[in-house]
């Protein structure tokens, strides 16, 4: 039995259509409680669309860091 690495698992989720390439997924957590529905939490990197909601937010701090592919 071999270990499943995150990149291979995400590739399988992409192939099955659960997530898309445009989502810029950072992390996926699958919560499989034996007595309830399985819940999948998808953590994505924020992008410029997030900045469009700033006027509606109060008391929120937004910090910007260069993306890994922009840092080179």
ABEGO torsion letter per residue (X at the ends): XBBBBAAAAAAAAAAAGABBAAAGBABBBBBBBAABBBBBBBBBBBBAAAAAAAAABBGBBBBBBBBAAAAX
